[in-house]
Every structure is written in structure tokens, then in C-alpha cells.
């Protein structure tokens, strides 16, 4: 099982550079075609790393908690399409994503569950191979999903949590502080391309993207997401 760190991520960028270029072009065109209906939530590095981890680990099932307009959904579905297998189960209170996700990406590989995850928890798919979290960012909600959602997914799978490191430190009363503390108590390392938290990582990957000829999709951003393996 590969450790999610800079060396691994750099290797994935090189392995899938051609596919990333194609998906980046697709996503730029997608965002432009959507206009005001799409507000992309993921920055380039964190979106691409999500895509790369799904490509590399080839999960049969991905769970996405929080969709908003569907930007992350389209990245994950693109990775499953390019893998030639896998299904995404997305959960959110609002259904903007249903109108936004391209039919060719959704068809045959996507299930959307609308409602409060606290009430739809029994619909979390068994055998989830990747967990993506970008929902309410309060400390209260983080404590809830750490207690109730995380035990439902297998140990060792990749997990990503958004909006953790917009700054060098996590914010008080914020989801990120709760999750980082939870990981620390379990001795679980995390990886982040955050410009504020991990400036050298951000610079290295930005330089690698340029070397590989990858054009900006959204452009530079905070890239606050963290990535880790679900602990046992």
C-alpha cells in the first residue's frame, strides 16, 4: 500500500500526465460552458491529486460527501471513466449537481443521494474504496462524521478532506482542527499541497505541472485539501 506523500504524488503526475492534460482541457471547457451555474470548489492541485489517486487505486466504489455544483463530482467521474470501471455515490442536501454533471460522465457510474447524511447514512455503499469529504465545515459536523461515517469505510483507503489549510494553521471551531487532531492522536500522517501550510510542496508540484506542460484549469489557488489513509 503506497504512502500518500510527495514522492508518490510526483510519480503519479508523471505516469498520468497525458490523461491529466486531456481531463484539464475537458474541465476548462466544462466550466466555461456552465457559466454562472458552476462555481468550482477545488483548486488545480487538489483536483488533480484526487483524480490521480482514483486512477492509481482503481476503487470499485467512491463515496463523495458534499457536491455543491458538481466540480469535484466531475473530476471523480472522469477518473472512473478513464479507469474503465467503478461507481461514484454522492451525498448532499442540495441537488444542483444533478443538473450540472454531464450525462456522458454520469451514465452507468453515478448515484446521487439527496438529504442529510445523518438520515441517509444507511445508504453509504459497502466496500467504499475512496472517501471524499467536502461538506459542512463545522467542528460539530466533523466530530459526527469521524464517529459515525469513518467506521463504515475500510481501513487503508485514501481519504481526502477539503478546506483544512487555507492558512498555516487550522482555524478554531473548524472541521480541519478536529480532523487533524483526530489523525494526530492515531499517528496518521497526511499530505497536503496547501500553499499556506506546505509551501515547498506547492512550489514543487506547481513546477512539475509546468515541466509536464499542464495548462492551468482554474489557476493558482490555496489547495487546502488534506489526503491520508484511513486508519485501522
KAFENTA-V240533 format. One record per backbone hydrogen bond with DSSP energy under -0.5 kcal/mol. CO is the residue of the C=O (numbers start at 1). NH is the residue of the N-H. E is the energy in kcal/mol with one decimal. If there is no record, write none. Layout:
co=<CO;CO>
nh=<NH;NH>
e=<E;E>
This chain:
co=<3;5;6;7;8;9;10;11;12;14;16;17;18;19;20;21;22;23;24;25;26;27;28;29;30;31;34;35;38;43;44;45;46;47;48;49;50;51;52;53;54;60;61;61;62;63;63;64;64;65;67;68;70;71;72;73;74;75;76;77;78;79;80;80;81;87;88;88;89;90;91;92;95;95;96;96;97;102;102;103;106;106;109;111;112;113;116;116;117;120;121;125;128;129;130;131;132;132;133;137;138;139;140;141;142;143;144;145;145;149;150;154;157;158;159;160;161;171;173;174;174;175;176;177;178;179;180;181;182;183;183;184;187;191;194;198;199;200;201;202;203;204;205;206;207;208;209;210;213;219;222;224;224;225;226;227;228;230>
nh=<5;9;10;11;12;13;14;15;16;17;20;21;22;23;24;25;26;27;28;29;30;31;32;33;34;35;37;38;40;47;48;49;50;51;52;53;54;55;56;57;58;87;129;130;89;65;132;66;91;134;70;97;74;75;76;77;78;79;80;81;82;83;84;85;84;62;90;111;64;113;66;115;98;99;99;100;101;105;106;107;109;110;88;90;114;92;119;120;121;123;124;128;154;158;63;160;65;134;162;175;142;143;144;145;146;147;148;149;150;152;153;157;230;131;228;133;226;174;139;177;178;179;180;181;182;183;184;185;186;186;188;187;189;227;198;202;203;204;205;206;207;208;209;210;211;212;214;213;215;44;195;164;165;193;161;191;159;156>
e=<-1.2;-2.5;-2.8;-2.0;-2.1;-2.3;-1.9;-2.3;-2.5;-0.8;-2.7;-2.2;-1.7;-2.6;-2.9;-2.0;-2.1;-2.9;-2.4;-2.2;-2.3;-2.7;-2.3;-2.3;-1.5;-1.4;-2.0;-1.6;-0.5;-2.3;-2.7;-2.7;-1.8;-2.2;-2.9;-2.6;-2.1;-2.5;-2.8;-2.5;-1.5;-1.8;-3.4;-0.7;-2.9;-0.5;-2.9;-0.7;-2.7;-3.3;-2.4;-0.6;-2.3;-1.6;-2.5;-2.7;-1.8;-1.8;-2.2;-2.6;-2.4;-1.6;-1.3;-1.3;-0.5;-2.5;-0.5;-2.6;-2.6;-3.3;-2.9;-2.4;-1.1;-0.7;-1.0;-0.9;-2.5;-0.9;-2.1;-2.7;-2.1;-1.0;-3.0;-2.9;-0.6;-1.9;-2.3;-1.1;-0.6;-2.4;-1.8;-0.8;-0.6;-0.7;-2.7;-2.3;-3.2;-0.5;-2.3;-3.0;-2.0;-2.4;-1.8;-2.7;-2.3;-1.5;-2.7;-1.2;-2.6;-2.1;-1.6;-1.1;-2.7;-2.1;-2.2;-2.9;-2.4;-1.1;-1.0;-0.6;-1.3;-2.5;-2.8;-2.0;-2.2;-2.5;-2.4;-2.3;-0.9;-0.7;-2.5;-1.2;-0.6;-2.6;-2.3;-2.6;-2.6;-2.5;-2.6;-2.3;-2.4;-2.2;-2.4;-1.8;-2.4;-2.4;-2.7;-1.1;-0.6;-0.7;-2.2;-1.1;-1.9;-0.6;-2.2;-3.0;-2.8;-3.4>
